[in-house]
Amino acid sequence: MALLGKPLLVLLSILTVGLPAATYWLWARLPARRVTRVGSRVLLLVGCQLAAVMLVAAAMNDYGYFYSSWSDLIGSTVVVPSAPRPQVVGGVQGNDHAGPTLRSDRTAVHVLQDPGWSTPAQWRVRGRVVKVRIDGARSALSGTASVWLPPQYFDPAQANHDFPAVEVFSGYPGNETQLISRMQYPQHLLAEITAHRAAPMVLVMQRPAVTFPRDTECTDVPAGPQALTYFSQDVPAAIAAAFRVRPTGWGAMGDSTGGYCAAKIAMMHSDVIPAAAVLSGYFHTLRDNTTGDLWGGSSELRKLNDLEWRLAHLPAPPASLFVAISRTEGGQNGYMDTQKFLSLVRPPLQVQTMFQSSGGHNFSSWSHEMGPGLDFLSARLSSLGTARVPATQTRQPRVSASSARAIAACPAPLGWSPSAASSCVGLAVPLPLKGS
């Protein structure tokens, strides 16, 4: 029985209701021997408690997608090795008109079992999700990712086109299954492409904790996991070797811990990933029981991983960020922390913001921010390479003359999404709300 889905929830619900009923019915009918009777009653009570606890845990996991399978829960992963020859990623197997093939660098990328997100007949309409394992050549780390290829990837007319790519991170302790099933990143980007607000991009969806259950906060840990190197260098190089994807000019995007990772990678490795979208992320270092000491006892190394400290004491990086959060999100990682970070921004770092009037640190709030964030990345990445919104998909937002002047004043690399409530930070030039 799968860890996710209704069957397990239904079974545990039956046990949660049935065991107390059975306990009530059996309580006075148990054997007369004292030891047997007491032991049986204890077992019944423990069973009732376990069923209730397991139901709550399963329901929370089903909502948050913290663990996608039983093997993920117990810490083992079943790996299906790739085929001896490259697998077809366009058209139907055996079809004379099959589309492009997956170019696989077998020392880095290994194709795992097809998750069945779409059928071959749907690839040119819905795109395809390919599950892979990436073995980092520099970091010596290995992690899994779900790679979404847009429908245009399977268009024979674009067989020689290299697409821009975005690393998408879940929060901690989430995983890539959460990004597909709960947050629905492929569906969101497909909707933006269809509405002509974004160009086709490849999404590389991952959990930020490549050494799960330890939360490395995308840090190169002294004498430990080189997580920053893995995400900023190994993943782009491996994916570019295996798919028709640019080796540089990538974007990064994530929520919560994933947002911190996205901002950190863009600010510290803008030569490869110069743009990021941060949804309810934070901008300072954390230490708790899930991270341990990530800096080898060095206060200097901790400062270098603190994005607010970097802006206050080091030259600003040539990167572009989209920062979204609710004004009502409290806590040390909430709205006030975002405001502190924004107060430190200066060129050449450029930031576009989106503030929701209400909301929280949850999937519902992030779902409203994902579209504008993807639009921002598309505009930024399109300005860096050959990928462009086709002529038939050119955006023509209806804006007032004053809004048009504001857009013109905002540097082109920032782009603009008419659905975003946003502003240019660093240049202090406001961008319009949709319909203004």
N, C-alpha and C positions, 0 to 999 in steps of 0.2 A: 504494500500500500504506500502511495506517495506521501511524502512529508507535507506537501502543499496540496490544498484543495479540499472540497467538501467531504469526500469519503471519510477521512480521518476525523474531521470535526464531528460528523454525524455519529461515528462509532464512539468517540469520547463523550459526546452528549448523552448517548444511550447509557453508557457506563456510569456517568455522573448522576443520572437520575435512577438507574436501575440498582446500583449497589446500595444506596441508602434504603431503598424499598426492600431489597433482599435482606439487608441487615435487620430492619424492623421485623420482618416476617420470621427470620431465623433466630432472633435474639433469645426467645424463650424455648426454642425447639432444639437447641444445641445439646450435645451429649451431657449426661449428668455429672461425669467426672469433672472435678473442679479445674484441674490443669488443662484438660482438653477444652472445656467450656471457655475459660479465660483466654487461652491462646487463640481460639477461633474468633472470639469477639474482638480481640486486638487486631487480628488480621483483617477482619471485616472493616473495622474503623480506619485502619491504615489504607486499605483499598479505596474506601470512599474519599479520603483526603487526596490520595495520589491521582485518582480520576479527575477530581476537581482541579488540582494544580496542573495536570497535563492538558486539560481542556483550555484553561486560561493561557498556558504557554503556547499551545498549538494555534489558538486564535490570534495571539499577538504575532506569532511568526507568520501566519497566513496574511496578516495585514501588512507587516513590515518587511517580509521576505528576507529575514536575517539569515536563515539557512534554507537553501534551495532543495536539499536532498538529505537522506539519512547519512550518506557517506560524508557530506559536508558537515553534518552535525557532529559526527564522531571523529572527524579529522582525517578521513581518508578520501582519496579521489580516484575514481575509476577512469582511466585514460584509454581512449580508443585511438590507436595509432593511425596516422594518415595512410592513404593508399600509396602503393609504390609509384604511381604516376599522378600528376596533378589532377585534381577533381574538377569536373565541369561546373562552372558557376553561371553559365548562360545557356538557355534552352534546355531541352530534355536529353537525357543520356541516349546516345544512339541516333539522335536527330541530325540529319545532314546540315541543318541550318542552325546548329548549336552556336551559341554566342561565345564570348571570350572565356579563356580558361584561367584558373587560379595559378599564378606563378608562385611556387612555394620554395623558399629558402629553408631546406629541411634541417639546417643546423639551428634555426631560431624559431620557426613557426610550425606547429603540428596541428593539423585539422582534427578535431574531435568529432564525436557523434553528432549528426545533424539534429538540431533541436526541433525541427519541423515547424518553424514559425510561418513558413509559406511553402507552397508547392512550386515545382519548376514552372508550371503554367502561370503562376502569379508573380514571378520574379520581375517581369517587365512592367508590372503594375504596382506591386506592393514592395518590391525589393526583397532582399534575402538576408537572413541572419546566419552567420557562420561562427560556430564555436571553435576557438583555438586555444592552444597552450603556447605561451611565448617564453622561450629560454633566453634570458638576457646574456649577451656576449660580454658585456662590461661588468655588470653587477653580479653575475652568477646566480641571479634569482630567477625563479620560474613562477608564472601566474597565468590564470585563464582570463579570457576576454571574449565578449560577444561582439562580433563585427557586423554592423548593418551596412549592406551595400544598397544604394538607392536604385530605383528602377532604371535610371539613365546609365548605370554601370553595365547593363545588359543590352543596351542599344548598340547595334553593329556600327552605327555612324560615329560612336564615341569609343570605338575599340582601342584607339591609340591615345585616349585622353587620360591624363593623371588627375585624380580628384583631390580636392582639399580634404583634410581629415580632422576630426575632433576627438580628443580623449575625453570621455564622459565618466565621471566618478560618482559613485554612490556615497552616502554618509557612512559612518562607522556605527554598527557592524554590518552594514548592508552589503549587497553583492550585485553582480550584473543582472541576475534574474529580476531583481527589484526594479532595475532601470527599464527593463523591457515590459514586464507584466504589470507593475504597479504604476510607474511613472510614464510608461509608454513613450519613450523618447523617439523610436522610429515613426510612430504615428504622428507625433507632434511635428517632427521635421517634414514628414511627407505632406502634412497639411500646409505648412509654410511654403513648401515648394509649389504645391498646387495653387496656392493663393498668390504666387509670384512675389513673395516677400523674401525668399531665400533661394540660393542656388543649391544644386545637389552636393551633398557632402557625405563622406563615409564616417560613421560613428563607431568608435572603438570603446565599448562600454566595459568598465572594470570596477572592482572594489578598490579603495585606496590602501587597504591593508594587505599588501602582497605577501606578508608573513603572518597572516591571520592565525591565531587570535590576537597577536600583538599589533597594536596600533602604532605604526612608525611615523605617522603624520608626514609622509612623503619626505623623509629625512635620510641623508647618508649618515648612518650611525657609526661612530668610531668603533672599529673592530666588530662591527655588526652589519645588519642588512643595509645595502646601498640602495634604498628605495627611491631616492630622488634621481639617481643615475638610471635606474630601471625605467621609470616613467618618462623622464625627459630625453633619454638617449636610446635606450634599448628598444622600447616599444615603437617609437616612430621609425627607427631604422629597420626593425624586423617586419613591421606591417608594410612599409614601402617596398621591401624586397618581395613580399608575398602577394601584394595586391597592386592594382594600378592607382597608387596613392603617392602624392608628393613626399619627398623625404624631409622637407622643411616647410615652414609656413603653415604650421598646424595651429589648431585652437585647443583649448581645454575648458571644461565645464563641469560643475558639480554643486552639490548642496551640502551644507554643514561642513563636516570634515573634508568632504570632496571639494567644497568651495575653497577652503583654505589651500588644499593641494593645487587646485587649478590656478589660483592667484600666485602661489609660491613658484610654481613651475614657469609661469609666464614672466614673472619678475626676475627670476634667477637664470632662466634659459630662454630668453627672448630670441636668441639666434635660431632656435628650432620651433618654439611655441610662443609667438609674440602676442597672442590675444587669449583672453579668458573671460568666461561668464561665471559669476559667483552668486549663488543663491543662498541667502542666509548663512554665508560663510563668516569666518572670523580671520583676524589678521595678526594674531600674536601667538606665541608658543604656549603649549599646554603640557602639563605633566600630571598623570594620574596613574591608577593601578593598571590601566590597559596599555600605557605607553612605556612606563619605566623611565630610566634616564636615557634620553636620546642623544645626549651631547657629551658623553664620556666625562662628566663632571666639569666640563669647561663652560664657564659663564660667557666667554667670548663666542663660542660656537652656538650657544643658545641665542645670543643676540643676533647672530648672522642668520638664524632661521626665523627671527621675529620680523615680520614684514613692516610693522610700524617702526621698529628701531632702524631698519634699513633705510626707510624713507627719511627719517630724521637725521641720520648720520652718514649716509652714503649717497653717491650720485643716483638720481632717479633712472630707472631702466627705460629703454625705448619700447614700451609695451602698451597695450590698450586693454582696459578692463571694462566689463559690464557688471555693475554691482546692484543687486536687487535684494530688498528686505522690507519687512513690514515695520511701520513706525511704532507699532505696539509690541514688537518682539523685545522682551526684556532680557535680563541676565548679563553676565560678563561678556558673552559672545553675541549680544543682540545689537539693537539699533544704535546704542550709544558707542559701542566699539566701532561700528561702521562709520559713525560720524567722526570719531577720533582719527581713523585711517584717512578719511576723505580730507580732513583738515591738513594732512601732511602731504597731499598729492601736489606735485609740480611737474612741469614739462622736463623731459619728453614723455613721461608717463601720462597717459590720457585715460580718463574714466568717464563712463556714461552711467547714470544711475536711474533706478526705477524704485520708487517708494510706494508701497501699498498703504492705504490709510488704516487698514486693519488686517489681521491675520496672525499666524503663528509659525512655529518651527515645525512645519508639517507638509505632507504631500499636497494638500489642497491649496495652500499658499503658493507652493513652488509651481504648480500646474499653470498658474496665471503668469508666471515669470519665464517659463521655458520658451514659449514662442518668441517673445522679444529678445531673449538671450541668444537663441539660435539665429535670429535675423541679424543681430549685431555681429556675431561671429562670421556669418556668411558674407556680410558687407566688408568686414575687415580682411578676411582671407581672400576674397575676390580681388581686393586691391593689391595683393601681394604676388599673385601668380596668374596663370592662364585661365583659371576657372572664372566664368562670367555667367551672370543670368542671361539666358538667350534673349535675342532681340524681341521675341514674342512674349517674353516674361519681364520686360522692363517695368520697374515700379513707377507709378505715376500718382503719388499721393496728392490728395486735394488739400492744399494748405493756403492760408492767407498770405498776403504780401509780407507781413511782419514775420510770419513763421518761415517763409522762404528765405528771408534775410538771415534769420537765426541758423537755418540749416547751412546756408552758404558760409557763415562765419565759423561753423564747426568744421574741423579738419576732415577731409574726405575719408581717411582711414577709420574714423569712428563709425561712419555710416549712419543710417537712421531707420528706425522702425516706427511707422505711424501708429502702431498699437502700443507703444511703450510710453509710459509717463517717465520722462528722463531728462537728464541735464548733462552738459559737458563740464567736468570738473577739471581744475587746473587752468582752464581758460575762462571759466565762469560764464559760459554762453548757454542760455537755456534752449532746450529743444521743446517743440510743441506737443501738446496732448493730441490724440486723435480727435479730429472734428473741430479743432480750435481754429 
